[in-house]
């Protein structure tokens, strides 16, 4: 089957569609590895002694670690056909860190399609813009944003 014969996943996406992912616990290893990979060794994430006296009471996970873990949860939630249809992560807007995430917190992601926009040129059939909320185990919103993907 050629790409031209394959049904468009983009065509089946409608505004208002929602998803809820499985959960993922943020671990000590996640925070340590993310600090190493990103080079972000800010005391908020790496200094337990200093953070014990802070307003948070302990170290917090990097906000971008939480966003990165959320993109992984969203990827894992996709069907094989949907994975094949993703051309690119197209953008991130309105990013807000609402509450801290601590080592041991379990996050999941909830999305709603806000807009689908067909494209006439370039790769893909269109963009899909989603409202995204990342929630902790107490259903508190820890991060909110809009994510856009370019889809076949």
C-alpha positions, 0 to 999 in steps of 0.5 A: 500500500502506498502513502496515497492509498493509505487513509489519512489519520488527519482526516479522522481527527475532529475538534473536541476529540479527547484522550487520557493517557496512562500514568507515569511516576517521576523518579529520582533517576529521571530527575538526575538523568534530566539534569545531566542531559539538559545541563540544568543543575539548578538547586531546585532540582539537585540540592536536597539540603537547600530545598528542605528549607524552601517553600517547596520543602524538597527538590522539585522535578524540572518543568521540561522533564515533566513536559518531555515525559508527557510527550512520551505518554502521548506517544505511547497512547497512539495506535501504530497507525497514528504513530506512522501519521505523525510527521513532526511535533510542530509547536508548543504554546501557552506553556504554564507550570501550575504546580511543582512535581516531586520525585514520586509523583505520578503524572498523566495527560489529558488532551482535547483537540482545539483545531485541525487545519489542513495544509496545501503544501509541504509534508503532511495533510494538516496540523492538529492543535491540542489543549494539554493538561498534565495532572498529578495523582491528586488530579491537580493540573501541574502543567498546561499548554497547547501542543501542535502536531503535523499529521498525515 
